[in-house]
Amino acid sequence: MIGIYLCDDEEAVRHQIQAALERKIFVENYDMKVVCSAANAQELLAAAEGEKRGIYFLDVELKDEEWDGFRLGQELRRRDPHCTLVYITSYGDLAWRTFQYHLEAFDYIVKERSQIGSSVSQCLGEIQTRLLAQRQDPAEIFTLRTGETVRHIPLRDIFFFETASISHHVLLHTSNSCMDFLGNLYELEIQLGDRFIRTHRSYLVAVDKIETVELNHNKLWVGGHVCLLSRAGKTELRRKMRGNQ
């Protein structure tokens, strides 16, 4: 069972987060447990002694002269190198601070009372997906970095890649998410092999996710999305279809 540890000095926020975590664990039947819900760093560190691969939800702005969330994360990473760190903050983008402390955070959750429960629940679901992915064959996982966050996406969940509006960036589409990362489709096409097909200079599509092909309109449907189909893409698609017969 994977231990989950929470540290936030605001009691109401701490209880809200704990309730959201426990509800998600119960509904999804995750092999996890909230071991500790602490108001300060010392309490959490004592409870997490000896923990391996724990999951930690840490308030950034702890009211403690010795500890803030980043120092606490640094100590936890020293003790538990493979732990998962999630930061809870009243502010926006703090990725640069985790870089200063040489930390890799899984996610950042902003303290908006009306949304924090759903944000925590979604985050825990994404952590579960990553943990399951890590147990699979590495060849079946696609790893990408967005900012200071590293994601591990099972290939079976990927619908398609497309070029982003920002130069040298790519968008990865799954059934419920779209992730922007640094890359290019040419390198991805080589890396991913025959399970994906370049239907257009801007699209790399999972072959088994293609739903409908409209040759006359130069497009195809993948996971409810429209992707473009070029002349070269049509040729490659016909070749792929002949090879699968």
Buried (B, 14 or more C-beta within 10 A) or exposed (E): EBBBBBBBBBEEBBEBBBBBBBBBBEEEEBEBEBBBBBBBBBBBBEBBEEBEEBBBBBBBBBEBEEBBBBBBBBBBBEBBEEBBBBBBBEEEEBBEBBEEBEBBBBBBBBBEEEEBBEBBBBBBBBBBBBBEBEEEEEEEBBEBEEBBBEBBBBBEBBBBBBBBEEEEEBBBBBEEEEBBBEBEBEEBBEEBEEBBBBBBEBBBBBBEBBEEBEEEEBBBBBBEBEBBBBEEBBEBBEEEEEEEE
